[in-house]
Amino acid sequence: MPYKVWAVNEILTAADMNTYIGNQTILTFAGTAARASAVGTAVEGMLSYVGSGVVEVYAGTADGWTTISGGGGNVADDSIQPNFNTITNNYEFLDGYNGVSAGPITISAGATVTVGTASAWSVV
């Protein structure tokens, strides 16, 4: 995704708005269907809020939109971390990263979770 710093008195064009500003903000939608109809072609790194505390990043054509937060965040004085119980996007634990989820967890049809050989994922 391109990044631009404008010079003093430089004109902000419609192309600048589409290329730079539109791709460097968090877009807000009522849900993923509203986003799909509003966003023509997503750009890798684009962020969107789709309601219910969920922020997603477009991770490219292979992975699509990937959730980077959700479930309401930390609650109860940071003692409880809620998580969704259904995985709808592909996710890969890169080597050296571990994860934990509160189960049961369902992986939707077409979605995959890949755990590298130097990683671990625990569902408790």
Secondary structure, 3 states (H helix, E strand, C coil): CCCCCCCCCCCCCHHHHHHHHCCCCEEECCCHHHHHHHCCCCCCCCEEECCCCCEEEECCCCCCEEECCCCCCCECCCCECCCCCEECCCEEECCCCEEEECCCCEECCCCCEEECCCCEEEEC
